[in-house]
């Protein structure tokens, strides 16, 4: 998601608050202010705007990999999701935040898994881990539309894995998700 799209999801008041916090992050090397704003975003801008506000704060603050990891590990599920969604907007981290994606993919929280399979994972997960991320989506009912670069990265091995999954589901008399069937079609 583009920064302009995130900004558009905020009310004018929330946008002004984020801009003020981002300006403060730019003007000082002290992390306390913007990090406190990151955790307080829900109280300041409301639940619906907290996620884009947090992503915008991370983008503006340009934190190092250790700070991003600390925010992720100390955060609640909503804060962790915001960190994951911010990763494509922090390209200078390169693959340094990959352990956060891997951690999210070990959870059974569909919201975290969906955030973890975005553009950052598409760029940095090796093919083996990426295939397993796609399967994790299937197992926790995350629509495959959430997987960035799915059509570009899908390969015969992924199709085989999904076919095995579909065969198991069919043998057990359980439905196979439509998006799995779509990916298996030639």
N, C-alpha and C positions, 0 to 999 in steps of 0.2 A: 504494500500500500504506500502511496506517495505521501510525502509530508503535507502537501496541500490538501489531500483527502482527509488526513488526520485533523488538520486545523479546521476543516469544514464541519467536522463532527462536534465541535465545541461551540458553546454559546459565546456571545461576545464577551461576557464577564469571565468565563473560563479561559478564553483565548487571551484576554488581558492578564489574567493571573499567571498563566503559563509563560507568556512573554516576559513578565516581570521576573519570574523565577529564573528563566533562561538567561536574561540579561545579567542577573546576579551571578549565575554560574560562569558566564563569560568573563566577568570582571574580577573574579577572585579565584585563587587556587584552593581556597578552603572548600572542602566537600560538604560540610555540615548543612549549609543552607539549602542547596538543591536536593541533597539526599533526604533531608527532612521534608521538603516539598514532595518528593517522590512518594514517601510513605503517607503523607497527609492528603494526597490528591483526592481521594474519595470524599473526605470531609470537606475539602475546599471547593470541588467542582461537581460533586455528585457521582453516583455509581456509574451512570451511563457515559460520563465524560472522563472518568478516571483513567481508563486504559489509554485513549489517545493522548491525554495530558502527560501520562508517565512516559510514553514513547517519545513524545516531543521533548520532554525534559532530558531524557537520556541522549537524544540526538544533539541537543544544544550543549549539554555539559561535556560531551566527548570523554566519558570516563575510561580509565584503563581497564584491562581485562580483570584485574583483581577486584576492582570496585564493582564491576558488573557481576562478577561471581558472588561477591558478598551480598549484594542486593538480592540476587536470585535466591541464594541459600537462606538468607534471613527473612525473606518475604513470605507473605501468604500466597495462596494460589493465584489471586488476581495480580499481585506484584510480580510473581514468577512469569505469568503469562505476558505481562507487559515487557519484561526483560526479553523474553523470547521473540516477541513481535518487533522489538527495537533492533535486534541484531542485524537485519539487512540494512539498517540506517547507520550502522557503525562499521563501515567497511575496513577501517584501519585496524580493527581487531583481527582481521583475517580469520584463521581457524582457531584462535585462542579461546573462543567461547564454545567450541564444539562439546566439551564435557557437559555444559548446561543442556544442550540439545539431547545428548545421550541420557542424561539424568531424567529429563522430561519423558523421554521415550520408554523409560523403565517404569513409569507410573501407569496407573489405570485411570487417570483423570483425562477424560476425552478433550477437555478444554486445553490442557497443557500439551497433549499429543498433537492436537490440531495446530497449535501455535508453533510447535517444534518442527513441523514438516514444511515450513515456509521456504522462502528463497534462500535463507542462510544455509539451511540443511541441504537444499538442492545444490548449492555451490560447494559445500565442504564435506558432506558425508561421502565416504567411499561407496562404491556400488553395492557391496555386500551389506553394509549397515543401512544404506538407503532402502534396499529391498525389504529389509526387516522392519524399517520404519513404515513402509507402505502396508505390510502385513499387520503391524500393530494398529494402524488406523482401522483396518478391517475388523480386527478382534475387539476393538473398543467402540465400534460403530461411528467412527469419524468418516464422513463422506470423502471419497477419494478426490473430489474437487478441491479439498484443502491442501493436497500435496502439490507443491510447486514443481514445475517442470516434469510432471508425470508423463506426459506424452513423449517428451524428449528423452527421458531416462529409462523408460520401461524397456525391458529387454526380454529375450526368450526365457531366461531363468526366472524372472519375476512372473511371467505368464504361466510357466510350469508350476511355480509355487501356488499361484492363485487357482490354477486348475486342480491341484491336489486339495486345496482348501474347499473348493466348490464340490469336489467329489465326496469329501468327508461329510459336508453339510447335506448333500443330496442323499447319501447313504443313510444318514441319521433322520431323514424326513424333515429336515430344516430348510428354510428358504436360503437362497444365495442372493446377496445384495445385487441390485441392478448394476451398480457401478463396477462391481467385480466382473460381472458377465460382459459388460461393455469393454473392459480392458482385455478380456480373453478373446474377443472377436478379432479375426484376422484383418 
